[in-house]
Amino acid sequence: MAIIITDECINCGACEPECPNTAIYEGGVEWSWGGGTELKGDVQLLDGSTASADESQTPVSDEFYYIVTTKCTECNGFHEEPQCAAVCPVDCCIPDPDHEETEEVLLGKKAFMHGE
């Protein structure tokens, strides 16, 4: 499953540089598929839709750091555990029960974003 940041977030920013997928953003900051990935131009996403890798997407949160669920791989293929959760001083990076994914799916997302 993907990781979410709860509203207990203190906006310290410790998690953001730890994400190998650039799936973590400061509240209010727009994100893109291409940010921190190998995706370029128009890409067909894993759900079958198409998006521009460079097109800015609406922030998930305006108040707290947030994780883009579709870019989160729980650090599978990079680290033994989710690095955001490992460095969070208030333990607000937790598994998202609304987005449960198998290790196979998470590794597929990694391969999709990083051209592997």
FENNOR-V254429 format. One record per pair of residues at least 4 apart in sequence whose ideal C-beta (glycine too) atoms are under 8 Angstrom apart, sorted by sequence separation. I is the first residue (numbers start at 0). GAP is how many residues later the second one is. If there is no record, write none. Layout:
i->I gap->GAP
i->I gap->GAP
//
This chain:
i->4 gap->4
i->12 gap->4
i->13 gap->4
i->14 gap->4
i->18 gap->4
i->24 gap->4
i->30 gap->4
i->32 gap->4
i->38 gap->4
i->43 gap->4
i->44 gap->4
i->50 gap->4
i->60 gap->4
i->66 gap->4
i->67 gap->4
i->72 gap->4
i->74 gap->4
i->78 gap->4
i->80 gap->4
i->81 gap->4
i->82 gap->4
i->83 gap->4
i->87 gap->4
i->95 gap->4
i->100 gap->4
i->101 gap->4
i->102 gap->4
i->103 gap->4
i->104 gap->4
i->105 gap->4
i->106 gap->4
i->107 gap->4
i->108 gap->4
i->109 gap->4
i->110 gap->4
i->18 gap->5
i->24 gap->5
i->33 gap->5
i->43 gap->5
i->44 gap->5
i->60 gap->5
i->66 gap->5
i->72 gap->5
i->74 gap->5
i->77 gap->5
i->80 gap->5
i->87 gap->5
i->100 gap->5
i->110 gap->5
i->17 gap->6
i->24 gap->6
i->32 gap->6
i->33 gap->6
i->43 gap->6
i->44 gap->6
i->59 gap->6
i->74 gap->6
i->84 gap->6
i->109 gap->6
i->42 gap->7
i->58 gap->7
i->59 gap->7
i->74 gap->7
i->15 gap->8
i->41 gap->8
i->42 gap->8
i->59 gap->8
i->73 gap->8
i->74 gap->8
i->84 gap->8
i->100 gap->8
i->14 gap->9
i->15 gap->9
i->41 gap->9
i->42 gap->9
i->83 gap->9
i->84 gap->9
i->4 gap->10
i->15 gap->10
i->32 gap->10
i->41 gap->10
i->42 gap->10
i->40 gap->11
i->41 gap->11
i->56 gap->11
i->81 gap->11
i->32 gap->12
i->40 gap->12
i->12 gap->13
i->21 gap->13
i->22 gap->13
i->39 gap->13
i->21 gap->14
i->38 gap->14
i->39 gap->14
i->10 gap->15
i->20 gap->15
i->21 gap->15
i->10 gap->16
i->19 gap->16
i->20 gap->16
i->36 gap->16
i->18 gap->17
i->66 gap->17
i->32 gap->18
i->4 gap->19
i->32 gap->19
i->33 gap->19
i->32 gap->20
i->33 gap->20
i->31 gap->21
i->32 gap->21
i->73 gap->21
i->31 gap->22
i->32 gap->22
i->31 gap->23
i->46 gap->23
i->31 gap->24
i->32 gap->24
i->45 gap->24
i->30 gap->25
i->31 gap->25
i->44 gap->25
i->29 gap->26
i->30 gap->26
i->66 gap->26
i->29 gap->27
i->68 gap->27
i->75 gap->27
i->29 gap->28
i->30 gap->28
i->29 gap->29
i->30 gap->29
i->76 gap->29
i->28 gap->30
i->68 gap->30
i->75 gap->30
i->76 gap->30
i->27 gap->31
i->75 gap->31
i->26 gap->32
i->73 gap->32
i->77 gap->32
i->27 gap->33
i->72 gap->33
i->76 gap->33
i->24 gap->34
i->26 gap->34
i->27 gap->34
i->36 gap->34
i->72 gap->34
i->75 gap->34
i->76 gap->34
i->24 gap->35
i->26 gap->35
i->27 gap->35
i->26 gap->36
i->72 gap->36
i->26 gap->37
i->30 gap->37
i->71 gap->37
i->72 gap->37
i->26 gap->38
i->32 gap->38
i->70 gap->38
i->25 gap->39
i->26 gap->39
i->69 gap->39
i->76 gap->39
i->24 gap->40
i->30 gap->40
i->72 gap->40
i->23 gap->41
i->24 gap->41
i->23 gap->42
i->70 gap->42
i->23 gap->43
i->24 gap->43
i->22 gap->44
i->23 gap->44
i->22 gap->45
i->18 gap->48
i->22 gap->48
i->15 gap->49
i->21 gap->49
i->22 gap->49
i->14 gap->50
i->20 gap->50
i->22 gap->50
i->20 gap->51
i->12 gap->52
i->20 gap->52
i->10 gap->53
i->18 gap->53
i->19 gap->53
i->10 gap->54
i->8 gap->55
i->19 gap->55
i->4 gap->56
i->6 gap->56
i->8 gap->56
i->18 gap->56
i->6 gap->57
i->19 gap->58
i->4 gap->59
i->19 gap->59
i->4 gap->60
i->23 gap->60
i->4 gap->61
i->4 gap->62
i->45 gap->62
i->3 gap->63
i->19 gap->63
i->45 gap->63
i->2 gap->64
i->18 gap->64
i->1 gap->65
i->3 gap->65
i->17 gap->65
i->18 gap->65
i->17 gap->66
i->45 gap->66
i->1 gap->67
i->1 gap->68
i->14 gap->68
i->17 gap->68
i->2 gap->69
i->14 gap->69
i->17 gap->69
i->1 gap->70
i->2 gap->71
i->1 gap->72
i->14 gap->72
i->0 gap->73
i->13 gap->73
i->14 gap->73
i->38 gap->73
i->13 gap->74
i->38 gap->74
i->13 gap->75
i->37 gap->75
i->36 gap->76
i->37 gap->76
i->11 gap->77
i->36 gap->77
i->37 gap->77
i->14 gap->78
i->2 gap->79
i->4 gap->79
i->9 gap->79
i->9 gap->80
i->32 gap->80
i->2 gap->81
i->8 gap->81
i->2 gap->82
i->7 gap->82
i->9 gap->82
i->7 gap->83
i->8 gap->83
i->7 gap->84
i->6 gap->85
i->5 gap->86
i->4 gap->87
i->4 gap->88
i->5 gap->88
i->3 gap->89
i->20 gap->89
i->2 gap->90
i->3 gap->90
i->2 gap->91
i->3 gap->91
i->2 gap->92
i->3 gap->92
i->20 gap->92
i->1 gap->93
i->2 gap->93
i->0 gap->94
i->1 gap->94
i->0 gap->95
i->3 gap->95
i->0 gap->96
i->1 gap->97
i->0 gap->98
i->0 gap->99
i->1 gap->99
i->0 gap->100
//
